[in-house]
Amino acid sequence: MTTLYGLKNCDTCKKALNWLKRFGIEHRFVDYRDERQSPDTLVAWKDAAGGWDMLINKSSTTWRGLSPNRKTPGSDAEWKLLLKEYPQLMRRPVVVLDDGTVAQGFSDNGFKKLFDIRN
């Protein structure tokens, strides 16, 4: 089953959930504030995204509110600690398919490609 990770009050996550329902794709939603992900999961998402910088939403108010030294973690351990403290820093949503494929963000065309839906 497809799992969509995000925040329940996130407009982009709501759009993604509505899209999945509209196309009849079985899924579950996990708010990653309520269900914190393991360090291994965060590393796997980082690897799938192409690095920590790609996983993080640097335009968020949370990111902008961090002190400069918190914005430059030097190791996986420091990034994992930062995301444990501020899970809302991750770009939303994170989508994990049955086969383990990980994708981030939402757009109609992006989801059509991800779920192999043709117009």
Backbone as CSV, one residue per row, in Angstrom:
resi,resn,N_x,N_y,N_z,CA_x,CA_y,CA_z,C_x,C_y,C_z
1,MET,0.837,-1.184,0.000,0.000,0.000,0.000,0.884,1.251,0.000
2,THR,0.515,2.228,-0.765,1.224,3.498,-0.806,1.058,4.214,0.530
3,THR,2.147,4.783,1.012,2.081,5.569,2.241,2.501,6.994,1.930
4,LEU,1.690,7.938,2.356,1.977,9.346,2.182,2.313,9.910,3.557
5,TYR,3.521,10.438,3.680,3.979,11.031,4.931,3.933,12.548,4.790
6,GLY,3.435,13.206,5.807,3.368,14.660,5.765,2.791,15.208,7.048
7,LEU,2.139,16.334,6.923,1.494,16.981,8.060,0.014,17.142,7.746
8,LYS,-0.841,16.826,8.713,-2.274,16.843,8.426,-2.812,18.236,8.111
9,ASN,-2.104,19.287,8.523,-2.572,20.639,8.227,-1.882,21.255,7.009
10,CYS,-1.121,20.466,6.278,-0.384,20.945,5.104,-1.294,20.917,3.875
11,ASP,-1.440,22.052,3.207,-2.297,22.130,2.022,-1.821,21.216,0.904
12,THR,-0.510,21.124,0.699,0.015,20.254,-0.353,-0.295,18.794,-0.048
13,CYS,-0.178,18.402,1.208,-0.510,17.026,1.594,-1.999,16.752,1.369
14,LYS,-2.836,17.723,1.686,-4.279,17.565,1.464,-4.572,17.385,-0.027
15,LYS,-3.912,18.157,-0.874,-4.097,18.020,-2.323,-3.665,16.634,-2.786
16,ALA,-2.532,16.165,-2.274,-2.036,14.840,-2.648,-3.009,13.750,-2.208
17,LEU,-3.530,13.871,-0.989,-4.494,12.881,-0.497,-5.763,12.881,-1.342
18,ASN,-6.248,14.061,-1.691,-7.438,14.145,-2.545,-7.173,13.520,-3.908
19,TRP,-5.987,13.726,-4.453,-5.623,13.142,-5.741,-5.646,11.622,-5.652
20,LEU,-5.043,11.068,-4.609,-5.017,9.613,-4.442,-6.432,9.054,-4.342
21,LYS,-7.291,9.738,-3.612,-8.691,9.290,-3.490,-9.394,9.363,-4.841
22,ARG,-9.186,10.465,-5.562,-9.843,10.661,-6.856,-9.476,9.547,-7.835
23,PHE,-8.217,9.092,-7.795,-7.772,8.056,-8.722,-7.876,6.641,-8.125
24,GLY,-8.476,6.543,-6.948,-8.737,5.240,-6.348,-7.493,4.470,-5.941
25,ILE,-6.468,5.200,-5.544,-5.222,4.544,-5.134,-5.258,4.310,-3.626
26,GLU,-5.175,3.031,-3.267,-5.192,2.658,-1.852,-3.953,3.236,-1.174
27,HIS,-4.168,3.857,-0.040,-3.055,4.531,0.631,-3.355,4.678,2.121
28,ARG,-2.317,5.031,2.807,-2.482,5.436,4.204,-1.684,6.714,4.389
29,PHE,-2.111,7.512,5.350,-1.450,8.778,5.634,-0.806,8.699,7.004
30,VAL,0.432,9.174,7.093,1.148,9.227,8.363,1.602,10.665,8.586
31,ASP,1.132,11.256,9.675,1.614,12.585,10.060,2.926,12.363,10.787
32,TYR,4.022,12.861,10.221,5.312,12.538,10.816,5.643,13.375,12.037
33,ARG,4.719,14.204,12.482,4.869,14.789,13.826,4.358,13.798,14.863
34,ASP,3.277,13.095,14.496,2.676,12.130,15.417,3.432,10.808,15.446
35,GLU,3.912,10.383,14.285,4.655,9.124,14.170,6.036,9.445,13.627
36,ARG,6.952,9.726,14.528,8.322,10.073,14.123,8.969,8.882,13.439
37,GLN,9.696,9.164,12.388,10.337,8.109,11.616,11.713,7.775,12.197
38,SER,12.119,6.547,11.999,13.393,6.084,12.544,14.550,6.779,11.821
39,PRO,15.700,6.847,12.467,16.879,7.408,11.794,17.205,6.697,10.485
40,ASP,17.041,5.376,10.449,17.310,4.624,9.212,16.357,5.047,8.093
41,THR,15.104,5.284,8.437,14.127,5.732,7.441,14.512,7.101,6.906
42,LEU,14.923,8.010,7.786,15.330,9.348,7.357,16.524,9.282,6.398
43,VAL,17.462,8.408,6.699,18.630,8.258,5.811,18.195,7.699,4.456
44,ALA,17.281,6.732,4.464,16.787,6.171,3.209,16.079,7.248,2.381
45,TRP,15.285,8.074,3.018,14.606,9.165,2.317,15.630,10.163,1.777
46,LYS,16.645,10.451,2.571,17.708,11.366,2.141,18.404,10.813,0.904
47,ASP,18.709,9.531,0.917,19.368,8.900,-0.227,18.477,8.948,-1.467
48,ALA,17.183,8.687,-1.282,16.248,8.709,-2.409,16.063,10.120,-2.957
49,ALA,16.137,11.119,-2.087,15.933,12.509,-2.502,17.173,13.101,-3.158
50,GLY,18.325,12.489,-2.907,19.565,13.026,-3.473,20.362,13.855,-2.484
51,GLY,20.119,13.651,-1.209,20.889,14.349,-0.176,19.986,15.104,0.783
52,TRP,20.564,15.459,1.909,19.806,16.174,2.935,19.235,17.487,2.409
53,ASP,20.016,18.214,1.626,19.552,19.505,1.126,18.292,19.368,0.261
54,MET,18.163,18.250,-0.419,16.978,18.020,-1.253,15.770,17.583,-0.417
55,LEU,16.017,17.016,0.749,14.941,16.533,1.614,14.327,17.665,2.432
56,ILE,15.080,18.729,2.625,14.682,19.812,3.525,14.003,20.945,2.769
57,ASN,12.947,21.477,3.367,12.248,22.632,2.818,12.881,23.895,3.404
58,LYS,13.813,24.449,2.668,14.560,25.607,3.169,13.810,26.929,3.004
59,SER,12.631,26.881,2.451,11.831,28.102,2.371,10.802,28.166,3.502
60,SER,10.802,27.164,4.371,9.815,27.124,5.454,10.144,28.143,6.549
61,THR,9.125,28.544,7.259,9.337,29.461,8.387,10.157,28.781,9.477
62,THR,10.009,27.475,9.620,10.799,26.753,10.620,12.285,26.862,10.290
63,TRP,12.639,26.626,9.017,14.039,26.701,8.599,14.580,28.116,8.807
64,ARG,13.808,29.111,8.372,14.257,30.501,8.498,14.446,30.906,9.956
65,GLY,13.711,30.258,10.867,13.807,30.581,12.285,14.964,29.906,13.006
66,LEU,15.639,28.974,12.343,16.768,28.285,12.975,17.979,29.212,13.067
67,SER,18.778,28.994,14.086,20.026,29.747,14.184,20.968,29.283,13.071
68,PRO,21.870,30.151,12.620,22.766,29.792,11.503,23.543,28.497,11.723
69,ASN,23.980,28.226,12.948,24.750,27.002,13.182,23.886,25.741,13.061
70,ARG,22.567,25.838,13.256,21.676,24.682,13.098,21.416,24.392,11.622
71,LYS,21.638,25.378,10.756,21.369,25.228,9.329,22.522,24.576,8.570
72,THR,23.583,24.224,9.278,24.740,23.625,8.615,25.194,22.343,9.318
73,PRO,24.275,21.370,9.461,24.698,20.109,10.078,25.841,19.491,9.275
74,GLY,26.831,18.965,9.984,28.008,18.439,9.312,28.027,16.939,9.138
75,SER,26.991,16.259,9.623,26.989,14.796,9.546,25.555,14.285,9.479
76,ASP,25.423,13.012,9.077,24.101,12.387,9.094,23.493,12.443,10.488
77,ALA,24.309,12.216,11.512,23.807,12.224,12.887,23.200,13.580,13.238
78,GLU,23.847,14.668,12.834,23.323,15.998,13.131,22.035,16.276,12.354
79,TRP,21.978,15.830,11.090,20.745,15.994,10.314,19.602,15.212,10.949
80,LYS,19.874,13.975,11.357,18.832,13.151,11.964,18.325,13.790,13.248
81,LEU,19.220,14.346,14.028,18.828,15.030,15.257,17.958,16.244,14.951
82,LEU,18.332,17.002,13.928,17.563,18.177,13.530,16.154,17.772,13.091
83,LEU,16.042,16.712,12.290,14.730,16.268,11.825,13.915,15.598,12.921
84,LYS,14.569,15.028,13.888,13.843,14.485,15.035,13.191,15.628,15.804
85,GLU,13.916,16.719,15.937,13.407,17.881,16.656,12.393,18.669,15.828
86,TYR,12.628,18.754,14.515,11.774,19.544,13.623,11.354,18.722,12.401
87,PRO,10.466,17.746,12.561,10.077,16.921,11.421,9.396,17.733,10.311
88,GLN,8.849,18.876,10.661,8.175,19.711,9.666,9.144,20.333,8.670
89,LEU,10.452,20.155,8.867,11.439,20.662,7.915,11.470,19.868,6.613
90,MET,10.940,18.643,6.627,10.977,17.828,5.412,10.014,18.377,4.369
91,ARG,10.450,18.323,3.106,9.557,18.688,2.005,8.377,17.727,2.031
92,ARG,7.222,18.246,1.708,6.012,17.438,1.810,5.298,17.342,0.473
93,PRO,4.594,16.227,0.336,4.654,15.004,1.122,5.819,14.125,0.683
94,VAL,6.120,13.148,1.516,7.030,12.070,1.137,6.123,10.880,0.819
95,VAL,6.279,10.321,-0.357,5.432,9.214,-0.806,6.302,7.971,-0.937
96,VAL,5.864,6.890,-0.300,6.581,5.619,-0.396,5.634,4.594,-1.022
97,LEU,6.042,4.079,-2.178,5.229,3.089,-2.886,5.497,1.693,-2.342
98,ASP,4.641,0.754,-2.752,4.774,-0.638,-2.325,6.150,-1.213,-2.604
99,ASP,6.737,-0.820,-3.727,8.028,-1.385,-4.112,9.216,-0.679,-3.449
100,GLY,8.921,0.274,-2.555,9.980,0.987,-1.844,10.409,2.281,-2.503
101,THR,9.871,2.580,-3.678,10.184,3.845,-4.345,9.769,5.000,-3.443
102,VAL,10.655,5.998,-3.336,10.383,7.176,-2.518,10.351,8.393,-3.424
103,ALA,9.307,9.206,-3.272,9.182,10.448,-4.029,8.760,11.555,-3.075
104,GLN,9.022,12.788,-3.484,8.662,13.936,-2.650,7.862,14.930,-3.443
105,GLY,7.026,15.660,-2.735,6.266,16.735,-3.339,5.029,16.225,-4.045
106,PHE,4.229,17.178,-4.514,3.009,16.822,-5.223,2.794,17.747,-6.412
107,SER,2.458,17.145,-7.519,1.884,17.839,-8.674,1.034,16.807,-9.392
108,ASP,0.022,17.267,-10.089,-0.858,16.349,-10.810,-0.056,15.506,-11.796
109,ASN,0.749,16.160,-12.619,1.540,15.425,-13.610,2.571,14.515,-12.958
110,GLY,3.189,14.977,-11.881,4.167,14.156,-11.180,3.552,12.890,-10.610
111,PHE,2.361,13.012,-10.053,1.681,11.841,-9.506,1.205,10.919,-10.626
112,LYS,0.745,11.491,-11.733,0.336,10.635,-12.848,1.502,9.791,-13.332
113,LYS,2.676,10.406,-13.406,3.870,9.661,-13.822,4.252,8.627,-12.765
114,LEU,4.237,9.035,-11.491,4.619,8.144,-10.390,3.716,6.908,-10.341
115,PHE,2.408,7.116,-10.552,1.450,6.021,-10.461,1.051,5.446,-11.826
116,ASP,1.779,5.863,-12.872,1.584,5.358,-14.224,0.122,5.479,-14.671
117,ILE,-0.392,6.685,-14.525,-1.758,6.972,-14.960,-1.693,7.809,-16.218
118,ARG,-2.325,7.319,-17.256,-2.320,8.020,-18.535,-3.644,8.746,-18.723
119,ASN,-3.576,9.888,-19.338,-4.801,10.668,-19.593,-5.641,10.058,-20.685
